[in-house]
Amino acid sequence: MKEKLDKDWVSMLLEAKQLGLSIEEISRFFQQKSLSKYLYLNQEKENKDHFRNN
């Protein structure tokens, strides 16, 4: 199956490589950002639940 690549993503990844970042560093960056976003959203949900229950 042929997948369509997002030109902006490809451009960004090529630029990161030109800056000397490794694939592992790029991957780690996105994992950390995803984890940070998950933790933030989870905290927001807990705060809303707390206020509803009190």
Secondary structure in CASP SS format (residue, H / E / C, confidence):
PFRMAT SS
TARGET T0000
AUTHOR 0000-0000-0000
METHOD secondary structure of the structure
MODEL  1
M C 1.00
K C 1.00
E C 1.00
K C 1.00
L C 1.00
D C 1.00
K H 1.00
D H 1.00
W H 1.00
V H 1.00
S H 1.00
M H 1.00
L H 1.00
L H 1.00
E H 1.00
A H 1.00
K H 1.00
Q H 1.00
L C 1.00
G C 1.00
L C 1.00
S C 1.00
I H 1.00
E H 1.00
E H 1.00
I H 1.00
S H 1.00
R H 1.00
F H 1.00
F H 1.00
Q H 1.00
Q H 1.00
K H 1.00
S H 1.00
L H 1.00
S H 1.00
K H 1.00
Y H 1.00
L H 1.00
Y H 1.00
L H 1.00
N H 1.00
Q H 1.00
E H 1.00
K H 1.00
E H 1.00
N H 1.00
K H 1.00
D H 1.00
H H 1.00
F H 1.00
R H 1.00
N H 1.00
N C 1.00
END
